[in-house]
């Protein structure tokens, strides 16, 4: 299986490998069926973890899925 450009292999301290998938804002908006202002509100309220690199926001797919499962945000 080939990795997409937003999937990375991360080595943990015990030497095991984990695949992580980073999403951009547009990916999260599409996944959740929300607009830009709603996503911004989620960030400001701390409902979803996010990471900023330069002027781009990134999100870990696993953390978005966890927020949905915990009911912090809804997946339309």
C-alpha positions as CSV (number, residue, x, y, z in Angstrom):
1,X,0.0,0.0,0.0
2,X,1.4,3.4,-0.9
3,X,1.2,6.3,1.5
4,X,-0.4,9.6,0.4
5,X,1.5,12.8,0.8
6,X,-0.1,13.5,4.2
7,X,0.8,10.1,5.8
8,X,3.9,9.8,7.8
9,X,5.6,7.0,9.7
10,X,6.5,8.0,13.2
11,X,8.9,6.1,15.4
12,X,7.9,5.9,19.1
13,X,10.4,5.8,22.0
14,X,10.2,2.0,22.1
15,X,11.1,1.7,18.5
16,X,7.7,0.8,17.1
17,X,6.4,2.4,14.0
18,X,3.0,4.2,13.8
19,X,1.3,5.7,10.8
20,X,-0.2,9.1,11.3
21,X,-2.3,11.0,8.8
22,X,-2.3,14.8,8.8
23,X,-5.3,16.7,7.5
24,X,-5.4,20.3,6.2
25,X,-8.3,22.6,7.1
26,X,-10.1,21.8,3.8
27,X,-9.9,18.1,4.6
28,X,-11.4,18.6,8.0
29,X,-14.2,20.9,6.7
30,X,-15.1,18.3,4.1
31,X,-15.0,15.4,6.6
32,X,-17.3,17.2,9.0
33,X,-19.4,19.0,6.5
34,X,-18.8,22.4,8.1
35,X,-17.6,25.8,6.9
36,X,-14.4,27.7,7.6
37,X,-15.9,29.9,10.4
38,X,-17.2,26.8,12.2
39,X,-13.8,25.1,12.0
40,X,-12.2,28.4,13.3
41,X,-14.7,28.3,16.2
42,X,-13.8,24.7,17.0
43,X,-10.1,25.7,17.1
44,X,-10.7,28.8,19.3
45,X,-12.9,26.9,21.7
46,X,-10.3,24.1,21.9
47,X,-12.7,21.5,20.8
48,X,-10.2,20.0,18.3
49,X,-6.5,19.8,18.6
50,X,-4.7,21.7,15.8
51,X,-1.2,22.6,14.9
52,X,0.0,25.6,12.9
53,X,3.0,25.6,10.7
54,X,3.6,28.9,9.0
55,X,0.2,30.1,8.0
56,X,-1.3,26.6,7.5
57,X,-3.4,24.7,10.1
58,X,-2.9,20.9,10.4
59,X,-4.9,18.3,12.3
60,X,-4.2,14.7,13.1
61,X,-7.0,12.5,11.7
62,X,-7.0,10.3,14.8
63,X,-7.6,13.3,17.0
64,X,-10.5,14.5,14.8
65,X,-12.0,11.1,15.0
66,X,-11.6,11.0,18.7
67,X,-13.3,14.4,19.1
68,X,-16.2,13.1,17.1
69,X,-16.5,9.9,19.2
70,X,-16.3,11.9,22.5
71,X,-19.1,14.1,21.2
72,X,-17.0,17.3,21.3
73,X,-17.9,17.9,17.6
74,X,-20.5,16.3,15.3
75,X,-19.9,14.7,12.0
76,X,-22.8,15.8,9.7
